[in-house]
Amino acid sequence: MITLLTIFSSCSSKHKAKPNTSIYNIKVMGLEGKPINLEDYKGKKILFVNVASKCGFTGQYEELQKLYDTYKNNLMIIGAPCNQFGGQESGTEEEIKTFCQRNYGVTFLMTEKLEVKGSNQHPLYAWLTKKELNGNTNTSVKWNFQKYLIDEDGNFVNYYYSTTSPLSKKITKHLKP
């Protein structure tokens, strides 16, 4: 005998799963050694980007800053320096901060150096890349400047490979009020 619960279960399985963990509960340190409280950005979209100073995509810092300047009332960008791809972010936290400010005028948030893949993957990137945590999809970080967009309520929206410009309509269509 088919029950209503069975019918409901089979219908609801086609929808996105609820994440098991809130992104707002993840602890991450800023580039200057102070904690970044992700909960402070509830009500705003967050774009996470693993960044590197010596990458072919490093020029995207300029576009990320333009995106932030344009949408900062509704968007926080959080750059996560990572040295896992070609050793392209070998600098110290102070060197990274100086490089970003001097060359690109970066004013958006930057985390401490993070591992975005592998056995020492930071919990933030575990959440961004594992469906069991984000409730949406499994991904893997392929290279520097891969982007992950989270909505105002902390839900996973989408991810974008390094080749996607931060100013692309693929991203900005989610940012317009």
C-alpha positions in Angstrom: 0.0 0.0 0.0 1.4 3.4 -1.0 1.1 6.0 1.8 1.0 9.7 1.5 4.4 9.8 3.2 5.9 7.6 0.4 4.5 9.9 -2.3 5.7 13.0 -0.4 9.2 11.5 0.0 9.5 10.6 -3.6 8.4 14.1 -4.8 10.5 16.0 -2.3 13.7 14.1 -3.2 13.8 16.1 -6.4 14.4 19.3 -4.5 17.6 20.6 -3.1 18.5 19.1 0.2 18.8 21.3 3.3 22.4 21.8 4.3 23.5 19.9 7.4 25.7 22.8 8.5 25.2 26.5 8.4 28.0 28.4 6.7 27.6 31.0 9.4 28.9 28.6 12.0 32.2 28.1 10.2 35.2 29.7 11.9 37.8 31.5 9.7 40.6 33.9 10.5 41.2 37.1 8.6 44.5 37.9 6.9 45.4 40.2 9.9 44.9 37.4 12.4 41.4 38.4 13.6 38.4 36.1 13.3 35.9 36.8 10.5 32.4 36.2 11.8 30.5 35.1 8.7 27.2 35.6 10.6 27.9 39.4 10.3 27.1 39.0 6.6 23.6 37.5 7.0 21.3 39.5 4.7 24.1 39.9 2.1 25.3 37.6 -0.6 28.9 36.4 -0.1 31.3 35.6 -2.9 34.2 33.4 -1.8 37.2 33.3 -4.1 40.5 31.4 -3.6 43.2 33.9 -4.7 46.9 34.0 -5.5 49.3 36.8 -6.2 51.3 35.1 -8.9 48.6 33.5 -11.1 47.5 34.2 -14.6 44.1 35.2 -13.1 45.6 37.6 -10.5 44.3 40.6 -12.6 40.8 39.5 -11.4 41.5 41.3 -8.2 40.7 44.5 -10.1 37.4 43.1 -11.2 36.6 41.7 -7.8 37.2 45.2 -6.3 34.9 46.8 -9.0 32.2 44.2 -8.2 32.6 44.9 -4.5 32.5 48.7 -5.0 29.3 48.3 -7.1 27.4 45.9 -4.9 28.9 46.3 -1.4 25.5 47.2 0.1 24.3 43.7 -0.8 27.5 41.7 -1.2 30.6 40.8 0.7 33.6 39.4 -1.2 35.9 37.2 0.8 39.3 36.3 -0.8 41.0 33.2 0.5 44.7 33.1 -0.3 45.8 29.6 -1.3 49.2 28.2 -2.2 48.0 24.8 -3.5 48.0 25.6 -7.2 51.5 25.9 -8.7 52.9 27.6 -5.5 51.4 30.9 -6.7 50.7 32.3 -3.3 53.9 31.8 -1.4 54.0 35.1 0.4 53.4 35.8 4.1 50.0 37.3 5.2 51.7 40.7 5.4 53.1 40.4 1.9 49.7 39.3 0.5 47.9 42.2 2.2 50.5 44.7 0.9 50.4 43.2 -2.6 46.6 43.4 -2.8 46.3 46.9 -1.5 49.2 48.4 -3.4 48.4 46.8 -6.8 44.6 46.5 -6.8 43.3 48.7 -4.0 41.6 45.7 -2.4 39.2 46.7 0.4 37.1 43.5 0.6 37.8 40.9 3.2 40.7 38.5 3.0 41.2 35.3 5.0 44.4 33.8 6.3 46.0 31.3 3.8 43.7 28.3 3.4 43.9 24.9 1.9 40.9 24.5 -0.4 41.3 20.8 -1.2 43.0 17.7 0.1 43.4 16.2 3.6 43.9 19.6 5.3 41.0 21.3 3.5 39.6 24.2 5.6 36.0 23.7 6.9 34.9 26.6 4.8 35.9 24.9 1.6 34.6 21.6 2.8 31.2 23.3 3.1 31.6 25.0 -0.3 32.5 21.7 -2.1 30.4 19.0 -0.3 26.7 18.5 -1.0 26.3 16.8 2.4 27.2 20.2 4.0 26.0 22.8 1.5 22.8 21.0 0.5 23.3 21.7 -3.2 26.2 20.2 -5.0 29.6 18.5 -4.9 32.4 20.5 -6.6 36.2 20.5 -6.5 38.4 23.5 -6.7 40.2 23.3 -10.0 42.5 26.4 -9.8 43.0 29.8 -8.3 40.2 32.3 -8.6 37.4 29.8 -8.5 34.3 31.6 -7.1 31.4 30.4 -4.9 28.3 32.5 -4.4 26.1 32.2 -1.3 22.8 34.0 -0.9 21.5 36.3 1.8 20.3 33.4 3.9 23.5 31.3 3.7 22.4 29.0 0.9 24.7 27.8 -1.8 23.8 29.5 -5.1 26.5 28.5 -7.7 30.2 28.2 -8.4 32.2 29.6 -11.2 35.5 28.5 -12.6 38.6 30.8 -12.8 37.8 31.7 -16.4 34.6 33.4 -15.4 35.1 37.1 -14.9 33.9 38.4 -11.6 31.9 41.0 -13.6 30.3 38.3 -15.8 26.5 38.3 -16.1 26.6 34.8 -14.7 27.5 36.3 -11.4 26.0 39.8 -11.6 22.5 38.6 -12.4 22.3 37.3 -8.8 23.4 40.6 -7.3 20.9 43.0 -8.8 18.2 44.1 -6.3 
